[in-house]
């Protein structure tokens, strides 16, 4: 397995797609029930293959990933040859960026000595989707990039 198995909730959400996936392999509902009962290892393999296919489809479309913690923000732009990063660190221990109050404080104090902004870029390893997946597994959330672009437009 290249990524990780989808959660039960994700499988439930993708129920129709999974049925189509089985159909492409000429597996009927009755055959699937038999496989689950009598060949659980084969069923597990099918779930893993489907999960990887779903992840590949999602990761191929990712353009931005955000990871926002209490005192830090990591905003990623997923480009063709590299991942660009805008990293923000708040030096005020009383501020929590995950709250409305904390984020409001942050916007008002962006140019103060209490906020540090850094940028970087990193070329992909052998597998760009694996790099994206690792960012998501570390708490990143796929976004439309409003926050990244807002910062990017402000930076010199």
Secondary structure, 3 states (H helix, E strand, C coil): CCCCCCCHHHHHHCHHHHHHHHHHCCCCHHHHHHHHHHCHHHHHHHHHHHHHHHHHHHHHHCCEEEEECCCEEEEEEECCCEEEEEEEEECCCCCCCCCHHHHHHHHHCCCCCCEEEEEEEEECCCCHHHHHHHHHHCCCEEECCHHHHHHHHHCC
